């Protein structure tokens, strides 16, 4: 049974990340702020999140550490938050009959098209996390997208259905809360969480070309896994192992 989550809907805000940040002291752990529309929604790499008003789910969930819910989490283990968030969204989509994969580190893909992106912001106190704000944008009912988006898709495009976004927000928030409870309850990673994340990895164990960002050179290899710190591991055809952090390598799709 998934957990019941406190969800605060707003008609419009600059970004749900900023909205949560403004209310951290009074928000309960795992509470959610969801917006019908964001005027300054943000994605990874400083990108703007482009979503039509009322058609998709754009929201942020607050995670607090060191209290009754979650034990302290070391900064070195913060990639566990990414694992839990992507597992939660993937589990929700699979419950809707939509097969998906996790494009390292935290995009959700349907075949070669992006359906969900995340922005996870962690705030440290010494060597531990004080709190995290997990921002998620999931394409739900939108069927037409701006031309600058290279490969978008949505739940509605995939299966032709139209969804009640408020009802789906309740379900998705529950899936995420359950995933975070399983992953973060012990204060460290578990083999089960690691396996769940890696078995869903996009293009895992397949040879593909990647671009190394520092010099735009090409690397042909296959993803074999991700380190506890979040480095993607790629082996080339010679059997040589490479490890890359976020923004050090990009997919060619």
Secondary structure, DSSP 4 states (H G I P E B T S, - for coil): -PPP--EEEEEEES-HHHHHHTTGGGSPTT-EEEEEEESS-B-GGGPBP---TTTSEEEEEEEE-SSSSS---BGGGTHHHHHHHHHHHHHHHHHTT---EEETTTEEEETTEEEEEEEEEEEEETTEEEEEEEEEEE--S-----TT-SSB--HHHHH-----HHHHHHHHHHHHHHHHHHHHTTSS--HHHHHHHHHTBTTBTSEEEEEETTTTEEEEEEEEEE-TTS-EEEEETT--EEEE-TTSEEE--
